Amino acid sequence: MNDSPFSEAIATALPILQRMKKNLRGAPTASRSSLERLLSATHLPDGKNSAAKNQKPVETIPMKPSPISHPPSPASSDDGRLARLEELKHNILSCTRCPNLVASRTQVVYGVGNPFTELLFVGEAPGEEEDLRGEPFVGKAGQLLTKIIGAMDYTREEIFIANILKCRPDMPAGVSGNRKPKPAEMATCLPWLAHQIDLIKPKVIVALGLTAVEGLLGEPRTMRDVRGKWLDYHGVPLMPTYHPAYLLRNQTLAEKRKVWEDMLLVLERLGRPISAKQRGYFLEKE
Ligand code: URA
């Protein structure tokens, strides 16, 4: 096999394109700028990729079969998971199981992030901002969650964030704010999350707040009993911690540290490196 950087780049891109072709049931295309990025990623000295340079610019290219062999990559070994996730997403986004929520929602909030992640955060339900933007945890509590994720050395794109309820719980006309999901709403919506978890296959789930714990375990629990302790969701380690909205209401170092200690347990469980600086976050200054 030719092991030039260009061949390596092609070998990396090919399985992704093949997967796209399969999942899209048609030929994938690439924009000119994507192709240019791919070419520049090979770092060939000037002139060496002149064949590519001399090609006429094209806006899109249909994928052609190629004889290049390539090593298996996570992208090519997803066992059709991506296609099943796309189908699930389509079904979730068009759900009409709760007539009251269908009537009040702006849109269904499916979830966001990497569908092949090792780490899944589960919250309660979309609030007003999430309902408007179609993305979980984008309001004030969401901004705090994003900071926690960053402190763990992840980005929102690397992990997945979902909620027990996919629609914002409806509020009486003229009343602002958010309400807790009702047990019947949770029971109706939970199969969607269960299906998402089944396909995403995270190594660890973090339950943000008691509604998430109750939804995942199927029974109410108390924070005192569960916070910071490993539980089990159908074989997946489950770490309950405070909801970020709780931290916004209780901004003491001690409460922040509790959540952070839970996240350190999560990082340890995932075998992620933890720096001394990370270990020391939210400790009392001596
Ligand atoms: N709170 C949640 O539990 N989920 C969201 O998506 C936003 C706020």
Residues whose N, C-alpha, C, O or C-beta is under 5 A from the ligand:
A	BS01	URA	G123 E124 A125 P126 G127 E130 P136 F137 A141 N163
